[in-house]
Amino acid sequence: METRINLFENPISAKFMKRFANASTVLHQSPLPYSTQELVSLRASQINGCGWCIDMHTKEASAAGESAARLHLVAAWRESTVFTEAERAALAFAEEGTRLADAYQGVSDETWAQVRKHYDDDQIATLICLVGLINAANRFGVIAHQQGGSYEAGMFAAALR
């Protein structure tokens, strides 16, 4: 599989991608823990099969101090003991918010109650925006065949400057 188009080199998509990526700055500055943001982004990217985003979020989380064991277990978070109750609520939220076509109601009332139990309004707003943002980013990567493997931690932030 070859990359179909480099969205960062085409003049139209490069302008759009820079503006799109700058939206993530707002989320990174929010009160939702960065580690939770990376776990959520990684899980949605796994579901959507976006190699580029999986590569990026795994490496960014690792560079921020996330353990290899936790990163390896994100795909099987329900069958692991390494995530807090709050992280489990966020991961369930990410899955349900990503798999909209699989569940007519989107995020279930049960999952919403768990998220509400562990996060305040600003953190929940961040989760909602984050799930929307990462799903859109996954679509860009999958459609363009952006391949994972070459990403280096900090590379994305450097491209925004």
DAFEN-V302619 format. One record per residue. N is the residue number from 1. RES is the residue in one small letter. PHI is phi in whole degrees, 0 to 359 (none if undefined). BURIAL is 1 if it has 9 or more other C-alpha atoms within 8 Angstrom, else 0. D_LAST is the distance of its C-alpha to the last C-alpha in Angstrom with 2 decimals. Layout:
# DAFEN-V302619
n res phi burial d_last
N RES PHI BURIAL D_LAST
N RES PHI BURIAL D_LAST
This chain:
# DAFEN-V302619
n res phi burial d_last
1 m none 0 30.03
2 e 256 0 27.52
3 t 297 1 24.15
4 r 282 0 25.11
5 i 204 0 21.95
6 n 271 1 18.37
7 l 292 1 16.60
8 f 267 0 13.23
9 e 253 0 15.13
10 n 293 1 17.41
11 p 301 0 16.33
12 i 287 0 17.59
13 s 291 1 16.47
14 a 297 1 12.93
15 k 297 0 12.63
16 f 296 0 14.45
17 m 297 1 12.69
18 k 295 1 9.24
19 r 292 0 11.40
20 f 300 0 13.47
21 a 294 1 10.97
22 n 296 1 9.80
23 a 298 0 13.55
24 s 293 1 13.49
25 t 299 0 11.78
26 v 300 0 15.08
27 l 291 1 17.09
28 h 294 1 15.61
29 q 269 0 16.50
30 s 279 1 19.95
31 p 281 0 23.17
32 l 288 1 23.55
33 p 307 0 23.38
34 y 303 0 20.38
35 s 299 1 22.99
36 t 295 1 24.62
37 q 300 1 21.47
38 e 291 1 20.99
39 l 296 1 24.73
40 v 297 1 24.81
41 s 297 1 21.97
42 l 295 1 23.73
43 r 295 1 27.09
44 a 298 1 26.14
45 s 294 1 24.51
46 q 297 1 27.75
47 i 300 0 29.85
48 n 277 1 27.98
49 g 68 0 27.98
50 c 265 1 24.29
51 g 301 1 23.99
52 w 299 1 20.25
53 c 289 1 19.68
54 i 299 1 22.52
55 d 301 1 21.06
56 m 298 1 17.60
57 h 287 1 19.19
58 t 295 1 21.92
59 k 288 1 19.73
60 e 294 1 17.36
61 a 296 1 20.59
62 s 298 1 22.26
63 a 296 0 19.61
64 a 274 0 19.96
65 g 105 0 23.70
66 e 293 1 25.14
67 s 283 0 28.38
68 a 299 0 29.14
69 a 300 0 32.27
70 r 293 1 30.56
71 l 297 1 28.00
72 h 292 0 30.95
73 l 266 1 32.90
74 v 304 1 30.49
75 a 296 0 32.24
76 a 237 0 35.55
77 w 300 1 34.64
78 r 292 0 37.96
79 e 257 0 39.89
80 s 224 0 38.25
81 t 247 0 38.66
82 v 265 0 35.27
83 f 248 1 33.64
84 t 288 0 34.46
85 e 300 0 36.10
86 a 296 1 32.98
87 e 295 1 30.86
88 r 296 1 33.67
89 a 296 1 33.62
90 a 293 1 29.87
91 l 291 1 30.40
92 a 296 1 33.38
93 f 299 1 31.41
94 a 299 1 28.68
95 e 296 1 31.46
96 e 291 1 33.39
97 g 287 1 30.43
98 t 272 1 29.46
99 r 267 1 33.04
100 l 301 1 33.89
101 a 290 0 36.15
102 d 271 0 38.13
103 a 220 0 38.95
104 y 302 0 40.06
105 q 265 0 39.14
106 g 72 1 35.60
107 v 283 1 35.18
108 s 290 0 38.69
109 d 297 0 40.27
110 e 299 0 40.73
111 t 294 1 37.08
112 w 302 1 36.15
113 a 297 0 38.70
114 q 293 1 37.25
115 v 297 1 33.70
116 r 299 1 35.23
117 k 295 0 37.15
118 h 255 1 34.14
119 y 229 1 31.31
120 d 273 0 31.16
121 d 301 0 30.12
122 d 295 1 26.48
123 q 291 1 26.21
124 i 293 1 28.08
125 a 301 0 25.92
126 t 295 1 22.89
127 l 301 1 24.93
128 i 299 0 25.82
129 c 296 1 22.31
130 l 296 1 21.11
131 v 296 1 24.01
132 g 296 1 23.38
133 l 294 1 19.67
134 i 292 1 20.39
135 n 295 1 23.39
136 a 295 0 21.51
137 a 299 1 18.91
138 n 300 1 22.02
139 r 295 1 23.56
140 f 302 0 20.74
141 g 296 1 20.96
142 v 290 1 24.75
143 i 297 0 25.36
144 a 276 1 23.18
145 h 62 1 24.57
146 q 293 1 21.29
147 q 263 1 22.87
148 g 275 1 22.20
149 g 127 0 22.62
150 s 257 0 19.82
151 y 291 1 17.03
152 e 239 0 16.05
153 a 307 1 15.07
154 g 91 0 11.45
155 m 299 0 10.55
156 f 293 0 9.37
157 a 298 0 7.05
158 a 295 0 5.60
159 a 290 0 5.59
160 l 278 0 3.78
161 r 283 0 0.00
